[in-house]
Amino acid sequence: MAHATAKKLIALEGATFSMKERHLMMSGSDEVIDIPVPTFLVEHAKGLVLFDTG
């Protein structure tokens, strides 16, 4: 069985979400932080695939 590999991996500017630091980690502050949501476009011989981890 032949395995195909991606031709190109493109990191896209995805969304961000904001939350208080204390909701993410113990001993966090009330400071609101922005957390990026990684998004990638993969170019493959059979077409394009979008991975949106949000």
N, C-alpha and C positions, 0 to 999 in steps of 0.2 A: 504494500500500500504506500503510495507516494504521499509525502507531506508537503503542503504548500506553506509558504511563509508570507508574511505581510510585506508589501512593497514599501509602505510608508506609514509612520505613526506620527500624527499631528496632535500636539497638545493645544486645546482650545481654551479661550478665556471663558470659564464657566461662571456659574452663579456663586454668590457668597451668602451665608446666613450669619446673623448676629445674635449673640447671646451673652448673658453675664458669665464672666469667667467662673464664678462659683458653681454654676450649673454644669460645668464641664469637668472640674477637678476639685478635689477636697482642698480646703484652705484657700480657695480662689477668692478673688475680690468681687466687688459689685461692678467693676469696670466692664463695659460692653466691648466684646472683641468680635472681629470679623473672621469667619472661618471659610476658606475657599472650598469649592466643590469641584474636584477634578473631573474634566471632561476630555475625551480623546476621540479622534477620528482615525480609523484604521483603513488604509487603502489596501485591498486584497485583489487578487486576480479575478475573484468571483463578484467583486463589488465593494461597496463601502459599508462599514459598520461603525455605529456611533455608540460609545460607552459613556454614559452619563451616570456618575456614581451618586448623584443626589437623589 
